[in-house]
Structures are given as structure tokens and as C-alpha cells.
Amino acid sequence: MSRTLVTGGAGYIGSFIVRALSRKGYEPVVYDNMEEGHRDAVTDAELVHGDLADRDRIYQTLRHYGIDSVIHMAAYCLVGESERLPLKYFQNNMANGLNLLGAMFHAGIKSLVFSSSAAVYGEPSSIPIDEEAPTHPTNVYGETKLYYERILERCERAAYGLRYVALRYFNAAGADKNGTMGEDHHHETHLIPLVLKAALDQTETIEVFGTDYPTSDGTCIRDYVHVEDLANAHVLAMEAIEDGLKSATYNLGNGKGYSVMDVLDTAKRITGKQISWVPANRRPGDPAILVASSDRIKVDLGWKIQRPELEQIVQTAWAWHSSHPDGYGDRVSRRQNTQRD
């Protein structure tokens, strides 16, 4: 079995990818600067504490562990922050990503699975969104993902021999059904965990950004895909590259849309809690509906969605948040370390 380096493998989606690789008999190695990652999320792999800004350390890690392929997850991903701090995002998501590619080519590694985003599409011209839809990102985060995809295309055409799969995520959500692994961001912005934290009385009233959209209940509709289904898609992509797949780009979505009110109602039903919310102004650039077509990856790679229903997604997320109200429990120590620095 091959050895795969997972950058950002101590993060939310990355840790599920690492577990999926391990369960299939691969030997994953995590490379993470731990800015947003959690040590306790890495239970099935070696963990290298390193930053993509350090090209020499990346190269030494690739050589030391005999890495055969890379799954590149490490990136900043807050849309609002990307607009306020564009240089931070271009430096980390692109310049540091170039360090990774340089180290890979120097080490003779030519297989990459890239964590891209539906943010590359911007305002959709039609629903559902397929891979041929126009790409016009409306924020810096989406731009960094699209530009990196184009860099990969150029590297494939050049003499590097790169083969890659870029996976454009829609809304990753959910957790392990037994509540052992889940979502724990230091600055949470995702709807489902925010709603469940409100059910636990950890946050106050939920703000619903826009109640006058042209949808059935006036709130935005989004495509939620279970994190374990996402993780399985990465394993399939890596295996396909090893089997000779030509470089490709795929959407990863559920194909079903759920409104903000659908999420609130489902969370109330599952938790048995009242969750208060207040209407707020629309956020600039928020489309009314974002729903993916993932037919291409289903046909090409045989990807199957195992948990398509919002009920299943929220149920697993509640199992995690209700049993781990403080997430992985490292926020206090991180705060103390920050204060000492």
C-alpha cells in the first residue's frame, strides 16, 4: 500500500480523510501547522508539525516517509476574512501551495488530490451547478482556489508529469455517528454547528442572513454533504490517479438543497430544544440557491453518497457536539499559549 501525505490532516475534513485512508489499509502521514488542527483528531497516522511556508521541511518529510502521493487540504477558508486580509490568503493558499508543489517535484512525487471549493463558481447561472459552469469567484478565498487549479493545469501541461484531481466541495457537514470525531473550528462560521451550539446554550440567538430570497421560505438554500462521504471521494480520487486516471475536476455535493429554515427545523426535532433566531440583512454575494451536480464523479469514479438526508447529517453532528461540548478540548491550552507568546 502507498503512503499518502495529507496536508491539513488534523483539521475537520482532513482528519476524516486520514481515517478513511487508514481503514482501507493505506499509511497516511499528516503534515499540519496546528493553527486550526487538533492533535486528538489524528488517531490513525503519523503527525508532522510543520508549515507549508517551510519548503525544506516539506521536502524532508516527503523523503523521510517515502511518500507516494499527496492530498492537499491545508488552506485558510473564511470568506469574510479573505476579503479583509487578501494577502494572508494569497500567501497561504497560493504561495505556500507552490512550496508544496516544488517540494513534490523535487522528491519525484507526481500525484495530487486538491481540496478546492464551490466558491470558484461565484453566482451560479443555473442550478444544479455542474463542472462546466462558468467560474467567476466573488471573493478572495474562491479566487485562491481557482488560481491554484489553474496552476495545477499548467504543471500538468509542462514537463513535471503531474496528475491531479481537484475536488470542489459544497457544504461539508456532519460527524462520526458514534460521536468520536467531528467539527471543531476555533472561529465557527458554519450553520449546522452554530445551530447545535445554540441548542447547547453555547451561543445565543442565531442570525438568519436574509429571509426575502426567492425560495420557498425566503432563506438561502445550500447543498450539505456528509464529511464521511467527502472523505471517501478523496480516497477514490487518489486510487484513480494511481490507476492511470487523467487529471480531472469534480464537484462534491449532495445534489439536494436545504434551506436555513430546514436546518433549524431539523435541529429542533433532533435535539428536542428550542433554538431562537432573528432575521438579519443578507450578506453581500450570498446566492439564493447553491446545489451541485456530482454526476461526473459518480460515473467516473463510482462515488456513492451514503448519507444523503439532512436528518442523517444533523443527527451525526448532534452526536458529536452533545458528547463533546468543548470540541477536542484544546481551546484553553491554545489560549494560554497565545497569551504567553
HELIX and SHEET records of a PDB file:
HELIX    1   1 TYR A   12  ARG A   23  1                                  12    
HELIX    2   2 ARG A   39  ALA A   41  5                                   3    
HELIX    3   3 ARG A   55  HIS A   64  1                                  10    
HELIX    4   4 VAL A   79  ARG A   84  1                                   6    
HELIX    5   5 PRO A   86  TYR A   89  1                                   4    
HELIX    6   6 PHE A   90  ALA A   95  3                                   6    
HELIX    7   7 ASN A   96  ALA A  107  1                                  12    
HELIX    8   8 ALA A  118  VAL A  120  5                                   3    
HELIX    9   9 VAL A  140  ARG A  157  1                                  18    
HELIX   10  10 LEU A  191  ALA A  199  1                                   9    
HELIX   11  11 VAL A  227  GLU A  242  1                                  16    
HELIX   12  12 VAL A  260  THR A  271  1                                  12    
HELIX   13  13 ASP A  295  LEU A  301  1                                   7    
HELIX   14  14 LEU A  310  SER A  323  1                                  14    
HELIX   15  15 ARG A  331  ARG A  340  1                                  10    
SHEET    1   A 7 GLU A  46  HIS A  49  0                                        
SHEET    2   A 7 GLU A  27  ASP A  32  1                                        
SHEET    3   A 7 ARG A   3  THR A   7  1                                        
SHEET    4   A 7 SER A  69  HIS A  72  1                                        
SHEET    5   A 7 SER A 111  SER A 117  1                                        
SHEET    6   A 7 ARG A 163  TYR A 169  1                                        
SHEET    7   A 7 ALA A 248  LEU A 252  1                                        
SHEET    1   B 2 ASN A 171  ALA A 173  0                                        
SHEET    2   B 2 TYR A 224  HIS A 226  1                                        
SHEET    1   C 2 ILE A 206  PHE A 209  0                                        
SHEET    2   C 2 TRP A 277  ALA A 280  1                                        
SHEET    1   D 3 TYR A 258  SER A 259  0                                        
SHEET    2   D 3 ILE A 221  ARG A 222 -1                                        
SHEET    3   D 3 ILE A 289  LEU A 290  1                                        
END                                                                             
